[in-house]
Amino acid sequence: MISIEGLKKVFTTTNNQITAVDDLTLDIKEGDIFGVIGYSGAGKSTFVRLLNRLEEPSAGKIVIDGQELTALSTNQLRITRQEIGMIFQDFNLLWSRTVKENIAFPLEIAGVAKREREDRVLELIELVGLAGRENAYPSQLSGGQKQRVGIARALANRPKVLLCDEATSALDPETTNAILDLLVDINAKLGLTIILITHEMHVIRKICKQVAVMEAGKIVEQGNVRDVFMHPQQRITKKFVEQVMGTGNEHDGVEELINTYDSGNIIRLHFVGETANQAIISRTAKLFNIDINILQGKITQMQQGAYGTLFVQIDGEPKEIARVINHLRDETSVEVEVLRDVE
Protein backbone atom coordinates (compact mmCIF):
# COMPACT_ATOMS: atom_id res chain seq x y z
CA MET A 1 0.00 0.00 0.00
CA ILE A 2 2.70 2.49 1.06
CA SER A 3 6.31 2.12 0.01
CA ILE A 4 8.93 4.61 1.18
CA GLU A 5 12.47 4.40 -0.11
CA GLY A 6 15.50 6.46 0.88
CA LEU A 7 13.37 9.34 2.19
CA LYS A 8 15.38 12.34 3.36
CA LYS A 9 14.63 15.87 4.52
CA VAL A 10 17.34 18.46 5.14
CA PHE A 11 16.48 21.91 6.50
CA THR A 12 18.99 24.63 5.64
CA THR A 13 19.49 27.46 8.11
CA THR A 14 21.81 30.45 8.00
CA ASN A 15 24.58 28.64 9.84
CA ASN A 16 24.12 24.95 9.12
CA GLN A 17 22.01 22.11 7.76
CA ILE A 18 19.70 19.95 9.88
CA THR A 19 18.80 16.44 8.69
CA ALA A 20 15.32 15.79 10.12
CA VAL A 21 14.66 12.54 8.22
CA ASP A 22 17.66 10.49 7.16
CA ASP A 23 17.49 7.78 4.47
CA LEU A 24 14.23 6.28 5.74
CA THR A 25 12.92 3.13 4.04
CA LEU A 26 9.62 1.55 5.08
CA ASP A 27 6.71 -0.55 3.77
CA ILE A 28 3.21 -0.34 5.24
CA LYS A 29 0.50 -2.84 4.35
CA GLU A 30 -2.99 -1.87 3.25
CA GLY A 31 -5.47 -1.74 6.13
CA ASP A 32 -2.73 -1.70 8.78
CA ILE A 33 -2.58 0.55 11.84
CA PHE A 34 1.10 1.44 11.78
CA GLY A 35 2.72 3.31 14.65
CA VAL A 36 5.77 5.56 14.44
CA ILE A 37 7.19 6.45 17.84
CA GLY A 38 10.01 8.71 18.93
CA TYR A 39 10.87 11.48 21.35
CA SER A 40 10.73 15.17 20.43
CA GLY A 41 13.26 15.93 17.72
CA ALA A 42 13.31 12.38 16.35
CA GLY A 43 11.90 13.54 13.00
CA LYS A 44 8.56 11.75 13.19
CA SER A 45 6.34 14.81 12.54
CA THR A 46 8.51 15.83 9.60
CA PHE A 47 8.23 12.28 8.31
CA VAL A 48 4.43 12.28 8.38
CA ARG A 49 4.30 15.69 6.66
CA LEU A 50 6.53 14.31 3.92
CA LEU A 51 3.99 11.57 3.26
CA ASN A 52 1.49 14.04 1.80
CA ARG A 53 4.16 16.52 0.69
CA LEU A 54 3.25 19.25 3.14
CA GLU A 55 7.03 19.13 3.34
CA GLU A 56 9.01 18.55 0.17
CA PRO A 57 11.53 15.72 0.48
CA SER A 58 15.19 16.43 -0.19
CA ALA A 59 15.58 12.91 -1.58
CA GLY A 60 13.78 9.59 -1.81
CA LYS A 61 10.55 8.16 -3.14
CA ILE A 62 7.03 7.78 -1.71
CA VAL A 63 4.55 5.43 -3.41
CA ILE A 64 0.96 5.20 -2.13
CA ASP A 65 -1.41 2.71 -3.72
CA GLY A 66 0.80 2.43 -6.79
CA GLN A 67 1.16 6.20 -7.32
CA GLU A 68 4.50 7.92 -6.79
CA LEU A 69 3.70 11.09 -4.86
CA THR A 70 7.21 12.45 -5.21
CA ALA A 71 6.79 12.57 -9.01
CA LEU A 72 3.46 14.44 -9.08
CA SER A 73 3.00 17.99 -10.29
CA THR A 74 1.34 20.56 -8.03
CA ASN A 75 -2.06 20.09 -9.71
CA GLN A 76 -1.82 16.30 -9.60
CA LEU A 77 -0.81 16.44 -5.94
CA ARG A 78 -3.82 18.59 -5.08
CA ILE A 79 -6.13 15.86 -6.38
CA THR A 80 -4.17 12.99 -4.83
CA ARG A 81 -4.14 14.65 -1.40
CA GLN A 82 -7.90 14.03 -1.23
CA GLU A 83 -7.01 10.36 -0.75
CA ILE A 84 -4.81 11.18 2.27
CA GLY A 85 -6.60 12.44 5.38
CA MET A 86 -4.72 14.02 8.26
CA ILE A 87 -5.53 14.88 11.88
CA PHE A 88 -3.42 17.03 14.18
CA GLN A 89 -2.62 17.48 17.86
CA ASP A 90 -4.15 20.96 17.99
CA PHE A 91 -7.28 20.03 15.96
CA ASN A 92 -6.89 22.87 13.37
CA LEU A 93 -10.63 23.56 13.26
CA LEU A 94 -12.23 26.67 11.75
CA TRP A 95 -13.54 28.48 14.82
CA SER A 96 -16.16 30.50 12.92
CA ARG A 97 -17.76 27.35 11.51
CA THR A 98 -20.05 24.82 13.19
CA VAL A 99 -19.27 21.12 13.48
CA LYS A 100 -21.09 20.24 10.27
CA GLU A 101 -19.58 23.23 8.45
CA ASN A 102 -16.07 22.18 9.49
CA ILE A 103 -16.68 18.64 8.24
CA ALA A 104 -18.19 19.95 4.97
CA PHE A 105 -15.23 22.27 4.27
CA PRO A 106 -13.00 19.78 2.35
CA LEU A 107 -16.06 18.66 0.35
CA GLU A 108 -16.71 22.27 -0.65
CA ILE A 109 -13.11 22.62 -1.82
CA ALA A 110 -13.46 19.39 -3.82
CA GLY A 111 -16.58 20.77 -5.54
CA VAL A 112 -19.00 18.18 -4.16
CA ALA A 113 -22.68 19.07 -4.76
CA LYS A 114 -24.61 20.50 -1.78
CA ARG A 115 -27.05 17.59 -1.37
CA GLU A 116 -24.24 15.05 -1.51
CA ARG A 117 -22.20 17.14 0.95
CA GLU A 118 -25.04 17.23 3.45
CA ASP A 119 -25.59 13.48 3.25
CA ARG A 120 -21.89 12.77 3.70
CA VAL A 121 -21.59 15.14 6.67
CA LEU A 122 -24.53 13.50 8.46
CA GLU A 123 -23.01 10.08 7.81
CA LEU A 124 -19.68 11.17 9.30
CA ILE A 125 -21.29 12.83 12.33
CA GLU A 126 -22.91 9.49 13.15
CA LEU A 127 -19.66 7.60 12.53
CA VAL A 128 -17.61 9.68 14.98
CA GLY A 129 -20.32 9.92 17.64
CA LEU A 130 -21.24 13.61 17.40
CA ALA A 131 -24.98 13.32 16.78
CA GLY A 132 -26.72 16.27 18.44
CA ARG A 133 -23.60 18.48 18.28
CA GLU A 134 -23.67 19.28 14.56
CA ASN A 135 -24.61 22.96 15.10
CA ALA A 136 -22.11 23.59 17.90
CA TYR A 137 -19.01 25.73 17.40
CA PRO A 138 -15.51 24.49 18.36
CA SER A 139 -15.47 26.77 21.42
CA GLN A 140 -18.47 24.82 22.74
CA LEU A 141 -16.79 21.41 22.41
CA SER A 142 -14.53 19.37 24.66
CA GLY A 143 -11.07 18.34 23.48
CA GLY A 144 -12.28 14.87 22.57
CA GLN A 145 -15.22 16.27 20.60
CA LYS A 146 -12.92 18.64 18.71
CA GLN A 147 -10.71 15.71 17.72
CA ARG A 148 -13.79 13.77 16.58
CA VAL A 149 -14.61 16.72 14.30
CA GLY A 150 -11.03 16.62 13.03
CA ILE A 151 -11.34 12.90 12.30
CA ALA A 152 -14.67 13.33 10.51
CA ARG A 153 -13.25 16.17 8.41
CA ALA A 154 -10.20 14.05 7.51
CA LEU A 155 -12.54 11.26 6.34
CA ALA A 156 -14.83 13.53 4.30
CA ASN A 157 -13.31 12.73 0.89
CA ARG A 158 -13.13 8.97 1.58
CA PRO A 159 -9.34 8.78 1.84
CA LYS A 160 -7.36 5.57 1.56
CA VAL A 161 -4.84 6.67 4.18
CA LEU A 162 -5.27 8.54 7.48
CA LEU A 163 -2.24 10.29 8.97
CA CYS A 164 -2.44 11.03 12.71
CA ASP A 165 0.20 13.43 14.00
CA GLU A 166 0.20 13.24 17.83
CA ALA A 167 -3.59 13.12 17.60
CA THR A 168 -4.11 12.29 21.29
CA SER A 169 -1.26 14.22 22.92
CA ALA A 170 -3.49 17.11 24.02
CA LEU A 171 -6.14 14.83 25.53
CA ASP A 172 -6.61 13.31 28.99
CA PRO A 173 -6.17 9.52 29.37
CA GLU A 174 -9.88 8.66 29.28
CA THR A 175 -10.51 10.78 26.19
CA THR A 176 -7.37 9.39 24.57
CA ASN A 177 -8.69 5.84 24.97
CA ALA A 178 -12.04 6.86 23.47
CA ILE A 179 -10.34 8.41 20.42
CA LEU A 180 -8.10 5.36 19.99
CA ASP A 181 -11.16 3.08 20.15
CA LEU A 182 -12.76 5.25 17.47
CA LEU A 183 -9.71 4.89 15.22
CA VAL A 184 -9.80 1.09 15.63
CA ASP A 185 -13.51 1.12 14.76
CA ILE A 186 -12.89 3.27 11.67
CA ASN A 187 -10.04 1.00 10.58
CA ALA A 188 -12.31 -2.06 10.88
CA LYS A 189 -15.35 -0.49 9.18
CA LEU A 190 -13.59 1.33 6.35
CA GLY A 191 -10.46 -0.77 5.85
CA LEU A 192 -8.49 2.46 6.16
CA THR A 193 -4.70 2.41 6.44
CA ILE A 194 -3.73 4.47 9.50
CA ILE A 195 -0.29 5.86 10.30
CA LEU A 196 -0.08 6.99 13.90
CA ILE A 197 2.71 9.34 15.03
CA THR A 198 3.23 9.49 18.79
CA HIS A 199 5.73 9.71 21.64
CA GLU A 200 3.54 7.57 23.92
CA MET A 201 4.07 3.81 23.94
CA HIS A 202 0.68 3.07 25.50
CA VAL A 203 -0.91 4.48 22.31
CA ILE A 204 1.16 2.07 20.19
CA ARG A 205 0.36 -0.79 22.57
CA LYS A 206 -3.38 -0.19 22.46
CA ILE A 207 -4.13 -0.05 18.72
CA CYS A 208 -1.09 -0.59 16.47
CA LYS A 209 -0.16 -3.82 14.72
CA GLN A 210 3.28 -2.72 13.53
CA VAL A 211 5.65 -0.11 14.95
CA ALA A 212 8.76 1.76 13.82
CA VAL A 213 10.98 3.49 16.38
CA MET A 214 12.63 6.73 15.22
CA GLU A 215 15.71 8.40 16.63
CA ALA A 216 17.74 11.23 15.05
CA GLY A 217 15.79 10.97 11.79
CA LYS A 218 16.35 7.24 11.36
CA ILE A 219 14.30 4.13 12.03
CA VAL A 220 16.35 2.24 14.60
CA GLU A 221 13.93 -0.63 15.21
CA GLN A 222 10.70 -1.89 13.70
CA GLY A 223 8.42 -4.91 13.69
CA ASN A 224 5.32 -6.50 15.10
CA VAL A 225 4.25 -4.59 18.24
CA ARG A 226 4.13 -7.73 20.38
CA ASP A 227 7.61 -8.80 19.29
CA VAL A 228 9.02 -5.33 19.94
CA PHE A 229 7.45 -5.32 23.41
CA MET A 230 8.83 -8.75 24.23
CA HIS A 231 12.31 -8.32 22.81
CA PRO A 232 13.23 -4.62 22.45
CA GLN A 233 16.70 -4.35 20.96
CA GLN A 234 17.61 -0.67 21.13
CA ARG A 235 18.10 1.42 24.25
CA ILE A 236 15.39 3.87 23.20
CA THR A 237 12.90 1.06 22.53
CA LYS A 238 13.54 -0.41 25.98
CA LYS A 239 12.77 3.00 27.50
CA PHE A 240 9.47 3.18 25.63
CA VAL A 241 8.49 -0.32 26.75
CA GLU A 242 9.34 0.61 30.35
CA GLN A 243 6.83 3.49 30.07
CA VAL A 244 4.02 0.99 29.72
CA MET A 245 5.28 -1.93 31.80
CA GLY A 246 6.55 0.25 34.66
CA THR A 247 9.68 -1.84 35.00
CA GLY A 248 12.11 1.07 35.39
CA ASN A 249 15.73 0.08 34.93
CA GLU A 250 15.43 -3.66 34.44
CA HIS A 251 18.98 -4.48 35.52
CA ASP A 252 18.59 -2.52 38.74
CA GLY A 253 15.29 -4.30 39.39
CA VAL A 254 16.86 -7.74 38.98
CA GLU A 255 19.74 -6.88 41.31
CA GLU A 256 17.28 -5.63 43.92
CA LEU A 257 15.21 -8.82 43.71
CA ILE A 258 18.26 -11.04 44.05
CA ASN A 259 19.54 -9.06 47.02
CA THR A 260 16.13 -8.97 48.75
CA TYR A 261 15.32 -12.70 48.49
CA ASP A 262 18.28 -14.79 49.54
CA SER A 263 16.84 -18.27 48.91
CA GLY A 264 15.48 -20.19 45.94
CA ASN A 265 15.62 -19.54 42.23
CA ILE A 266 14.56 -16.16 40.84
CA ILE A 267 12.81 -16.58 37.49
CA ARG A 268 11.34 -14.11 35.02
CA LEU A 269 8.32 -15.36 33.06
CA HIS A 270 7.09 -13.71 29.87
CA PHE A 271 3.39 -14.25 29.15
CA VAL A 272 1.95 -13.64 25.68
CA GLY A 273 -1.59 -13.87 24.34
CA GLU A 274 -3.82 -16.46 25.96
CA THR A 275 -1.14 -17.57 28.42
CA ALA A 276 -1.50 -14.22 30.19
CA ASN A 277 -5.04 -15.21 31.16
CA GLN A 278 -4.27 -18.76 32.31
CA ALA A 279 -3.66 -19.98 35.88
CA ILE A 280 -0.20 -21.34 35.07
CA ILE A 281 1.37 -20.44 38.42
CA SER A 282 -1.29 -22.11 40.59
CA ARG A 283 -1.38 -25.24 38.38
CA THR A 284 2.42 -25.54 38.51
CA ALA A 285 2.41 -25.22 42.30
CA LYS A 286 -0.06 -28.13 42.50
CA LEU A 287 1.91 -30.35 40.12
CA PHE A 288 5.29 -30.10 41.85
CA ASN A 289 6.63 -30.20 45.38
CA ILE A 290 7.84 -26.61 45.45
CA ASP A 291 6.82 -23.23 46.82
CA ILE A 292 6.22 -20.37 44.38
CA ASN A 293 6.30 -16.79 45.59
CA ILE A 294 5.19 -14.07 43.15
CA LEU A 295 7.55 -11.12 43.64
CA GLN A 296 6.33 -8.55 41.10
CA GLY A 297 4.94 -8.23 37.62
CA LYS A 298 2.50 -6.59 35.26
CA ILE A 299 0.11 -7.72 32.51
CA THR A 300 -0.95 -5.25 29.83
CA GLN A 301 -3.34 -5.52 26.89
CA MET A 302 -2.29 -4.74 23.33
CA GLN A 303 -3.96 -5.03 19.93
CA GLN A 304 -2.66 -8.59 19.47
CA GLY A 305 -3.58 -9.84 22.93
CA ALA A 306 -2.13 -9.64 26.42
CA TYR A 307 1.54 -9.40 27.27
CA GLY A 308 3.18 -9.45 30.66
CA THR A 309 6.22 -10.17 32.78
CA LEU A 310 6.16 -11.91 36.14
CA PHE A 311 9.08 -12.36 38.56
CA VAL A 312 8.77 -15.40 40.83
CA GLN A 313 10.84 -17.09 43.52
CA ILE A 314 10.83 -20.91 43.53
CA ASP A 315 11.95 -22.79 46.66
CA GLY A 316 12.48 -26.54 46.82
CA GLU A 317 14.90 -29.33 46.01
CA PRO A 318 17.18 -28.42 43.07
CA LYS A 319 15.99 -31.45 41.02
CA GLU A 320 12.35 -30.50 41.58
CA ILE A 321 13.01 -26.88 40.61
CA ALA A 322 14.72 -28.12 37.42
CA ARG A 323 11.59 -30.17 36.63
CA VAL A 324 9.42 -27.07 37.11
CA ILE A 325 11.56 -25.02 34.73
CA ASN A 326 11.56 -27.79 32.11
CA HIS A 327 7.79 -28.13 32.47
CA LEU A 328 7.21 -24.41 31.93
CA ARG A 329 9.51 -24.37 28.91
CA ASP A 330 8.20 -27.56 27.29
CA GLU A 331 4.52 -27.70 28.25
CA THR A 332 3.49 -24.03 28.12
CA SER A 333 4.11 -21.11 25.75
CA VAL A 334 5.55 -19.03 28.58
CA GLU A 335 9.10 -17.80 28.04
CA VAL A 336 11.32 -18.65 31.02
CA GLU A 337 14.47 -16.80 32.00
CA VAL A 338 16.42 -17.95 35.08
CA LEU A 339 17.89 -14.90 36.81
CA ARG A 340 19.35 -16.76 39.78
CA ASP A 341 19.97 -20.48 39.82
CA VAL A 342 20.53 -22.01 43.27
CA GLU A 343 22.17 -25.44 42.90
C-alpha positions as CSV (number, residue, x, y, z in Angstrom):
1,M,0.0,0.0,0.0
2,I,2.7,2.5,1.1
3,S,6.3,2.1,0.0
4,I,8.9,4.6,1.2
5,E,12.5,4.4,-0.1
6,G,15.5,6.5,0.9
7,L,13.4,9.3,2.2
8,K,15.4,12.3,3.4
9,K,14.6,15.9,4.5
10,V,17.3,18.5,5.1
11,F,16.5,21.9,6.5
12,T,19.0,24.6,5.6
13,T,19.5,27.5,8.1
14,T,21.8,30.5,8.0
15,N,24.6,28.6,9.8
16,N,24.1,25.0,9.1
17,Q,22.0,22.1,7.8
18,I,19.7,19.9,9.9
19,T,18.8,16.4,8.7
20,A,15.3,15.8,10.1
21,V,14.7,12.5,8.2
22,D,17.7,10.5,7.2
23,D,17.5,7.8,4.5
24,L,14.2,6.3,5.7
25,T,12.9,3.1,4.0
26,L,9.6,1.5,5.1
27,D,6.7,-0.5,3.8
28,I,3.2,-0.3,5.2
29,K,0.5,-2.8,4.4
30,E,-3.0,-1.9,3.3
31,G,-5.5,-1.7,6.1
32,D,-2.7,-1.7,8.8
33,I,-2.6,0.6,11.8
34,F,1.1,1.4,11.8
35,G,2.7,3.3,14.7
36,V,5.8,5.6,14.4
37,I,7.2,6.5,17.8
38,G,10.0,8.7,18.9
39,Y,10.9,11.5,21.3
40,S,10.7,15.2,20.4
41,G,13.3,15.9,17.7
42,A,13.3,12.4,16.4
43,G,11.9,13.5,13.0
44,K,8.6,11.8,13.2
45,S,6.3,14.8,12.5
46,T,8.5,15.8,9.6
47,F,8.2,12.3,8.3
48,V,4.4,12.3,8.4
49,R,4.3,15.7,6.7
50,L,6.5,14.3,3.9
51,L,4.0,11.6,3.3
52,N,1.5,14.0,1.8
53,R,4.2,16.5,0.7
54,L,3.3,19.2,3.1
55,E,7.0,19.1,3.3
56,E,9.0,18.5,0.2
57,P,11.5,15.7,0.5
58,S,15.2,16.4,-0.2
59,A,15.6,12.9,-1.6
60,G,13.8,9.6,-1.8
61,K,10.5,8.2,-3.1
62,I,7.0,7.8,-1.7
63,V,4.5,5.4,-3.4
64,I,1.0,5.2,-2.1
65,D,-1.4,2.7,-3.7
66,G,0.8,2.4,-6.8
67,Q,1.2,6.2,-7.3
68,E,4.5,7.9,-6.8
69,L,3.7,11.1,-4.9
70,T,7.2,12.5,-5.2
71,A,6.8,12.6,-9.0
72,L,3.5,14.4,-9.1
73,S,3.0,18.0,-10.3
74,T,1.3,20.6,-8.0
75,N,-2.1,20.1,-9.7
76,Q,-1.8,16.3,-9.6
77,L,-0.8,16.4,-5.9
78,R,-3.8,18.6,-5.1
79,I,-6.1,15.9,-6.4
80,T,-4.2,13.0,-4.8
81,R,-4.1,14.6,-1.4
82,Q,-7.9,14.0,-1.2
83,E,-7.0,10.4,-0.8
84,I,-4.8,11.2,2.3
85,G,-6.6,12.4,5.4
86,M,-4.7,14.0,8.3
87,I,-5.5,14.9,11.9
88,F,-3.4,17.0,14.2
89,Q,-2.6,17.5,17.9
90,D,-4.2,21.0,18.0
91,F,-7.3,20.0,16.0
92,N,-6.9,22.9,13.4
93,L,-10.6,23.6,13.3
94,L,-12.2,26.7,11.8
95,W,-13.5,28.5,14.8
96,S,-16.2,30.5,12.9
97,R,-17.8,27.3,11.5
98,T,-20.0,24.8,13.2
99,V,-19.3,21.1,13.5
100,K,-21.1,20.2,10.3
101,E,-19.6,23.2,8.4
102,N,-16.1,22.2,9.5
103,I,-16.7,18.6,8.2
104,A,-18.2,20.0,5.0
105,F,-15.2,22.3,4.3
106,P,-13.0,19.8,2.4
107,L,-16.1,18.7,0.4
108,E,-16.7,22.3,-0.7
109,I,-13.1,22.6,-1.8
110,A,-13.5,19.4,-3.8
111,G,-16.6,20.8,-5.5
112,V,-19.0,18.2,-4.2
113,A,-22.7,19.1,-4.8
114,K,-24.6,20.5,-1.8
115,R,-27.0,17.6,-1.4
116,E,-24.2,15.1,-1.5
117,R,-22.2,17.1,1.0
118,E,-25.0,17.2,3.5
119,D,-25.6,13.5,3.3
120,R,-21.9,12.8,3.7
121,V,-21.6,15.1,6.7
122,L,-24.5,13.5,8.5
123,E,-23.0,10.1,7.8
124,L,-19.7,11.2,9.3
125,I,-21.3,12.8,12.3
126,E,-22.9,9.5,13.2
127,L,-19.7,7.6,12.5
128,V,-17.6,9.7,15.0
129,G,-20.3,9.9,17.6
130,L,-21.2,13.6,17.4
131,A,-25.0,13.3,16.8
132,G,-26.7,16.3,18.4
133,R,-23.6,18.5,18.3
134,E,-23.7,19.3,14.6
135,N,-24.6,23.0,15.1
136,A,-22.1,23.6,17.9
137,Y,-19.0,25.7,17.4
138,P,-15.5,24.5,18.4
139,S,-15.5,26.8,21.4
140,Q,-18.5,24.8,22.7
141,L,-16.8,21.4,22.4
142,S,-14.5,19.4,24.7
143,G,-11.1,18.3,23.5
144,G,-12.3,14.9,22.6
145,Q,-15.2,16.3,20.6
146,K,-12.9,18.6,18.7
147,Q,-10.7,15.7,17.7
148,R,-13.8,13.8,16.6
149,V,-14.6,16.7,14.3
150,G,-11.0,16.6,13.0
151,I,-11.3,12.9,12.3
152,A,-14.7,13.3,10.5
153,R,-13.3,16.2,8.4
154,A,-10.2,14.0,7.5
155,L,-12.5,11.3,6.3
156,A,-14.8,13.5,4.3
157,N,-13.3,12.7,0.9
158,R,-13.1,9.0,1.6
159,P,-9.3,8.8,1.8
160,K,-7.4,5.6,1.6
161,V,-4.8,6.7,4.2
162,L,-5.3,8.5,7.5
163,L,-2.2,10.3,9.0
164,C,-2.4,11.0,12.7
165,D,0.2,13.4,14.0
166,E,0.2,13.2,17.8
167,A,-3.6,13.1,17.6
168,T,-4.1,12.3,21.3
169,S,-1.3,14.2,22.9
170,A,-3.5,17.1,24.0
171,L,-6.1,14.8,25.5
172,D,-6.6,13.3,29.0
173,P,-6.2,9.5,29.4
174,E,-9.9,8.7,29.3
175,T,-10.5,10.8,26.2
176,T,-7.4,9.4,24.6
177,N,-8.7,5.8,25.0
178,A,-12.0,6.9,23.5
179,I,-10.3,8.4,20.4
180,L,-8.1,5.4,20.0
181,D,-11.2,3.1,20.2
182,L,-12.8,5.2,17.5
183,L,-9.7,4.9,15.2
184,V,-9.8,1.1,15.6
185,D,-13.5,1.1,14.8
186,I,-12.9,3.3,11.7
187,N,-10.0,1.0,10.6
188,A,-12.3,-2.1,10.9
189,K,-15.3,-0.5,9.2
190,L,-13.6,1.3,6.4
191,G,-10.5,-0.8,5.9
192,L,-8.5,2.5,6.2
193,T,-4.7,2.4,6.4
194,I,-3.7,4.5,9.5
195,I,-0.3,5.9,10.3
196,L,-0.1,7.0,13.9
197,I,2.7,9.3,15.0
198,T,3.2,9.5,18.8
199,H,5.7,9.7,21.6
200,E,3.5,7.6,23.9
201,M,4.1,3.8,23.9
202,H,0.7,3.1,25.5
203,V,-0.9,4.5,22.3
204,I,1.2,2.1,20.2
205,R,0.4,-0.8,22.6
206,K,-3.4,-0.2,22.5
207,I,-4.1,-0.1,18.7
208,C,-1.1,-0.6,16.5
209,K,-0.2,-3.8,14.7
210,Q,3.3,-2.7,13.5
211,V,5.7,-0.1,14.9
212,A,8.8,1.8,13.8
213,V,11.0,3.5,16.4
214,M,12.6,6.7,15.2
215,E,15.7,8.4,16.6
216,A,17.7,11.2,15.0
217,G,15.8,11.0,11.8
218,K,16.4,7.2,11.4
219,I,14.3,4.1,12.0
220,V,16.3,2.2,14.6
221,E,13.9,-0.6,15.2
222,Q,10.7,-1.9,13.7
223,G,8.4,-4.9,13.7
224,N,5.3,-6.5,15.1
225,V,4.3,-4.6,18.2
226,R,4.1,-7.7,20.4
227,D,7.6,-8.8,19.3
228,V,9.0,-5.3,19.9
229,F,7.4,-5.3,23.4
230,M,8.8,-8.8,24.2
231,H,12.3,-8.3,22.8
232,P,13.2,-4.6,22.4
233,Q,16.7,-4.4,21.0
234,Q,17.6,-0.7,21.1
235,R,18.1,1.4,24.3
236,I,15.4,3.9,23.2
237,T,12.9,1.1,22.5
238,K,13.5,-0.4,26.0
239,K,12.8,3.0,27.5
240,F,9.5,3.2,25.6
241,V,8.5,-0.3,26.8
242,E,9.3,0.6,30.4
243,Q,6.8,3.5,30.1
244,V,4.0,1.0,29.7
245,M,5.3,-1.9,31.8
246,G,6.5,0.3,34.7
247,T,9.7,-1.8,35.0
248,G,12.1,1.1,35.4
249,N,15.7,0.1,34.9
250,E,15.4,-3.7,34.4
251,H,19.0,-4.5,35.5
252,D,18.6,-2.5,38.7
253,G,15.3,-4.3,39.4
254,V,16.9,-7.7,39.0
255,E,19.7,-6.9,41.3
256,E,17.3,-5.6,43.9
257,L,15.2,-8.8,43.7
258,I,18.3,-11.0,44.0
259,N,19.5,-9.1,47.0
260,T,16.1,-9.0,48.7
261,Y,15.3,-12.7,48.5
262,D,18.3,-14.8,49.5
263,S,16.8,-18.3,48.9
264,G,15.5,-20.2,45.9
265,N,15.6,-19.5,42.2
266,I,14.6,-16.2,40.8
267,I,12.8,-16.6,37.5
268,R,11.3,-14.1,35.0
269,L,8.3,-15.4,33.1
270,H,7.1,-13.7,29.9
271,F,3.4,-14.2,29.1
272,V,1.9,-13.6,25.7
273,G,-1.6,-13.9,24.3
274,E,-3.8,-16.5,26.0
275,T,-1.1,-17.6,28.4
276,A,-1.5,-14.2,30.2
277,N,-5.0,-15.2,31.2
278,Q,-4.3,-18.8,32.3
279,A,-3.7,-20.0,35.9
280,I,-0.2,-21.3,35.1
281,I,1.4,-20.4,38.4
282,S,-1.3,-22.1,40.6
283,R,-1.4,-25.2,38.4
284,T,2.4,-25.5,38.5
285,A,2.4,-25.2,42.3
286,K,-0.1,-28.1,42.5
287,L,1.9,-30.3,40.1
288,F,5.3,-30.1,41.8
289,N,6.6,-30.2,45.4
290,I,7.8,-26.6,45.4
291,D,6.8,-23.2,46.8
292,I,6.2,-20.4,44.4
293,N,6.3,-16.8,45.6
294,I,5.2,-14.1,43.1
295,L,7.5,-11.1,43.6
296,Q,6.3,-8.6,41.1
297,G,4.9,-8.2,37.6
298,K,2.5,-6.6,35.3
299,I,0.1,-7.7,32.5
300,T,-0.9,-5.2,29.8
301,Q,-3.3,-5.5,26.9
302,M,-2.3,-4.7,23.3
303,Q,-4.0,-5.0,19.9
304,Q,-2.7,-8.6,19.5
305,G,-3.6,-9.8,22.9
306,A,-2.1,-9.6,26.4
307,Y,1.5,-9.4,27.3
308,G,3.2,-9.4,30.7
309,T,6.2,-10.2,32.8
310,L,6.2,-11.9,36.1
311,F,9.1,-12.4,38.6
312,V,8.8,-15.4,40.8
313,Q,10.8,-17.1,43.5
314,I,10.8,-20.9,43.5
315,D,11.9,-22.8,46.7
316,G,12.5,-26.5,46.8
317,E,14.9,-29.3,46.0
318,P,17.2,-28.4,43.1
319,K,16.0,-31.4,41.0
320,E,12.3,-30.5,41.6
321,I,13.0,-26.9,40.6
322,A,14.7,-28.1,37.4
323,R,11.6,-30.2,36.6
324,V,9.4,-27.1,37.1
325,I,11.6,-25.0,34.7
326,N,11.6,-27.8,32.1
327,H,7.8,-28.1,32.5
328,L,7.2,-24.4,31.9
329,R,9.5,-24.4,28.9
330,D,8.2,-27.6,27.3
331,E,4.5,-27.7,28.2
332,T,3.5,-24.0,28.1
333,S,4.1,-21.1,25.7
334,V,5.5,-19.0,28.6
335,E,9.1,-17.8,28.0
336,V,11.3,-18.7,31.0
337,E,14.5,-16.8,32.0
338,V,16.4,-18.0,35.1
339,L,17.9,-14.9,36.8
340,R,19.4,-16.8,39.8
341,D,20.0,-20.5,39.8
342,V,20.5,-22.0,43.3
343,E,22.2,-25.4,42.9
